[in-house]
Amino acid sequence: MIKSLLVGAIAGGAVMWIYGDRIRDYIDDMTMNVRERAAAGLEGAAERLQTVADTVEDGLSGAARRAS
């Protein structure tokens, strides 16, 4: 049982040592679209939150002006 674990760990380490750059490049290429969509979604959410913050700020400053 332990021999199998050790052989598997050594084989996995060897594969990563030899093909690690190729594997990383492949994963980066496959996830590029996902990361771009997530970034675009976060950017849109940040813009909406900024609009809400501006609206709230305007509302609070308007209420202070009306109270004066």
Secondary structure, DSSP 4 states (H G I P E B T S, - for coil): -HHHHHHHHHHHHHHHHHHHHHHHHHHHHHHHHHHHHHHHHHHHHHHHHHHHHHHHHHHHHHHHHHH-
